[in-house]
Amino acid sequence: MDELFLLGRGVCADWDPEEWICMDCVDDFLRHQLHIWWLDRKMKDGSILWKDCPKGYDCVDQIHDTKHARDYNHLCEPAPATITNA
């Protein structure tokens, strides 16, 4: 968790790691920070990263199309043009 707080990015960037947070906030924190932390670690390790899928983590193609799932990074925010209000 300390590494996630040290990123200082995302919606939780101004949270104090010494303060208690509720489980809903823990859920939000992990949802918004975990993928950033994972990608940061991959880049530091020198891993080759995939191109971001425009639909990001909301992409349903990754479920049915294994080639698409393998070829694109889905641990990213959806591009603004792909977000729709349902």
CORDA-V668334 format. One record per pair of residues at least 12 apart in sequence whose ideal C-beta (glycine too) atoms are under 10 Angstrom apart, sorted by sequence separation. I is the first residue (numbers start at 0). J is the second residue. D is the distance in Angstrom with one decimal. If there is no record, write none. Layout:
i,j,d
I,J,D
I,J,D
This chain:
i,j,d
4,16,4.0
61,73,5.2
3,16,8.7
4,17,9.5
11,24,8.2
14,27,9.8
38,51,9.7
54,67,9.9
58,71,7.7
60,73,9.1
14,28,7.2
1,16,6.7
52,67,7.6
58,73,5.5
0,16,7.4
11,27,7.1
52,68,9.0
55,71,9.3
56,72,9.7
57,73,8.7
10,27,7.1
11,28,5.0
54,71,8.9
55,72,8.4
56,73,5.7
58,75,9.7
9,27,9.6
10,28,8.6
11,29,9.4
14,32,9.6
52,70,8.6
53,71,8.7
55,73,6.3
56,74,6.5
9,28,8.6
11,30,9.6
12,31,9.4
52,71,3.8
54,73,7.9
55,74,7.9
56,75,6.9
57,76,9.0
58,77,7.8
10,30,9.3
11,31,5.8
12,32,9.1
49,69,8.2
50,70,7.7
51,71,6.9
52,72,6.4
55,75,4.5
56,76,7.4
57,77,4.9
9,30,9.4
10,31,5.1
11,32,5.9
34,55,9.1
49,70,6.5
50,71,6.0
51,72,5.0
52,73,5.3
54,75,9.4
55,76,5.1
56,77,7.1
9,31,4.4
10,32,8.7
34,56,7.3
49,71,5.5
50,72,6.7
51,73,8.3
52,74,9.4
53,75,9.3
55,77,3.9
8,31,8.6
9,32,5.5
49,72,4.2
51,74,8.8
52,75,7.1
54,77,5.4
55,78,7.0
58,81,8.6
4,28,8.6
8,32,7.4
9,33,10.0
11,35,9.9
48,72,6.3
49,73,8.8
51,75,4.5
53,77,7.1
54,78,7.5
57,81,7.5
0,25,9.1
3,28,7.1
7,32,9.8
9,34,9.4
49,74,9.5
50,75,9.9
51,76,8.6
52,77,8.5
53,78,4.4
57,82,7.8
3,29,7.7
6,32,6.3
9,35,6.1
30,56,8.9
48,74,9.8
49,75,9.7
51,77,9.5
52,78,8.7
53,79,9.6
55,81,7.6
57,83,9.5
8,35,5.5
9,36,9.9
51,78,7.8
53,80,7.2
54,81,5.0
55,82,9.2
0,28,8.4
3,31,9.4
4,32,8.0
7,35,10.0
8,36,9.2
53,81,5.0
54,82,9.0
0,29,9.0
3,32,4.5
6,35,5.7
52,81,9.0
2,32,9.3
3,33,6.9
6,36,6.0
5,36,9.0
8,39,8.9
41,72,9.6
0,32,9.2
3,35,8.1
4,36,9.7
3,36,5.1
6,39,6.6
41,74,9.5
2,36,6.0
3,37,10.0
5,39,9.8
38,72,7.7
0,36,9.8
3,39,9.8
38,74,6.4
2,39,8.6
37,74,6.2
38,75,7.9
2,40,8.2
34,72,9.0
34,73,9.0
35,74,8.6
34,74,3.8
35,75,9.2
33,74,8.2
34,75,6.8
35,76,9.7
34,76,8.7
31,76,9.2
9,76,9.4
